[in-house]
Amino acid sequence: MNMKCRFYLPLTIAGLFCFENAKAQLSIYAGPQFTSASYSIKEIAQPTENKQGFMAGAGLLALVEGPLYFSPMLYYSKKGYEVTFNQRAFPPDSAALNNNTSINTIELAPLVQINFSKKTSYLFIRFGPAFAFNLSGREQYDSTGNKRIDRDMVFSFSAYSHATISANAQLGFQHKSGFSIFAHYAYGLSSLNNADYGPNIYHRIGGVSVGWKLGKKKIE
């Protein structure tokens, strides 16, 4: 784990769970997701395919006013994309013909939640930004000369970015028993690539997660 991740990880954990001393509900959740990217080189779109990923984490719910709640989340997300190149660029390599990536991230999402009912079972919507910190990644690609490359992704100021930002939206249902389910979508706002004159890579992620509310089921 690089030095930046060693700094970001305890910081994000502390930032989320400092709310434990306030009147807040704690939930855990997990679920599958499909991940891809909007990928372009010199403003020319590259063909991409979805990959299956996974997310799991915890979140808090604290009343702000009326139907408005603050709902920060901290979670692990496995994401990636498959792309076939019709242009050449670095990263991954100017000789690469395609690329298949898998990336492990920790994400902090300070979301706002709106409940559509005052009942103990209700529909809700969440929205807001998410800040993803890349812990590690793996990429596989075919290169000219019939070479197959399988290597760790390099995160630096001249290769892949250490962190990305996305806009997130979630629509779900919370049951009075504590069980919840929600669909989510993340729209990348910052490029995964840092290299000059390299590709623009914006994550696109959608999935469904189920969760369970711990402790008391209602905020007084």
GIURKA-V83464 format. One record per backbone hydrogen bond with DSSP energy under -0.5 kcal/mol. NH is the residue of the N-H (numbers start at 0). CO is the residue of the C=O. E is the energy in kcal/mol with one decimal. If there is no record, write none. Layout:
nh = [NH;NH]
co = [CO;CO]
e = [E;E]
This chain:
nh = [5;6;7;8;9;10;11;12;13;14;15;16;17;18;19;20;21;23;24;25;26;27;28;29;30;32;33;34;35;37;38;39;40;43;44;45;46;48;50;52;53;54;55;56;57;58;59;60;61;63;64;67;68;69;70;70;72;73;74;75;76;77;78;78;80;81;82;83;84;88;92;95;96;97;98;99;100;101;102;103;104;104;105;106;107;108;109;110;110;111;112;113;114;115;121;123;124;125;126;127;129;130;131;131;132;133;133;134;135;137;138;139;140;142;143;145;146;148;148;150;152;154;155;155;158;159;160;163;165;166;167;167;168;169;170;171;172;173;174;174;177;179;180;181;182;183;184;185;186;187;187;188;189;191;193;194;197;199;200;201;201;202;203;204;205;206;207;208;209;210;211;212;213]
co = [1;2;3;4;5;6;7;8;9;10;11;12;13;15;16;17;18;21;60;213;58;211;56;209;54;52;205;50;203;201;36;199;43;40;42;38;83;81;34;32;77;30;75;28;73;26;71;24;69;67;67;64;112;61;68;110;108;57;106;55;104;53;76;102;100;48;98;46;96;92;88;92;141;141;82;139;80;137;78;135;76;102;132;74;130;72;107;70;108;126;68;124;66;122;173;171;113;169;111;167;165;107;129;163;105;131;161;103;103;101;150;99;148;146;94;142;142;140;146;138;136;152;153;159;155;153;191;131;129;186;127;165;184;125;182;123;180;121;172;178;174;210;172;208;170;206;168;204;166;185;202;164;164;200;158;158;194;39;198;37;199;200;35;185;33;183;31;181;29;179;27;177;25]
e = [-1.9;-1.4;-2.9;-2.5;-0.7;-1.2;-2.7;-2.1;-2.3;-2.3;-1.7;-2.3;-1.0;-1.2;-1.5;-0.8;-1.4;-1.5;-2.1;-0.6;-2.8;-2.1;-2.2;-2.2;-2.3;-1.3;-3.6;-2.9;-2.5;-3.0;-0.8;-2.1;-2.4;-1.6;-0.6;-3.0;-0.7;-2.4;-2.4;-4.0;-1.1;-2.3;-1.9;-2.5;-2.6;-2.5;-2.3;-1.5;-2.6;-2.4;-1.6;-2.5;-2.8;-3.1;-0.5;-3.0;-2.1;-2.8;-2.2;-3.2;-2.3;-3.2;-0.6;-2.5;-0.6;-1.4;-2.6;-2.5;-2.3;-0.5;-0.7;-1.9;-3.3;-0.7;-2.2;-2.0;-2.6;-2.2;-3.8;-2.9;-2.2;-0.5;-2.0;-3.1;-2.3;-2.8;-0.5;-0.9;-1.6;-2.6;-2.7;-2.7;-1.8;-2.8;-2.3;-2.4;-2.0;-2.6;-1.9;-1.8;-2.0;-2.9;-0.6;-2.8;-2.8;-0.6;-3.0;-2.8;-1.4;-2.6;-2.8;-1.9;-2.2;-3.2;-1.5;-0.6;-1.3;-3.1;-0.5;-2.5;-2.1;-0.6;-0.6;-2.2;-0.9;-2.1;-4.0;-2.0;-2.1;-2.4;-3.3;-0.5;-2.1;-2.7;-2.3;-2.4;-2.7;-3.0;-0.5;-3.2;-1.9;-1.9;-1.9;-2.5;-2.8;-2.5;-2.2;-3.0;-2.6;-0.6;-3.0;-3.0;-1.4;-2.7;-3.3;-0.8;-1.7;-2.9;-0.6;-2.2;-0.5;-0.5;-2.0;-2.2;-2.4;-2.1;-1.5;-2.6;-2.5;-2.6;-2.5;-2.0;-3.2]
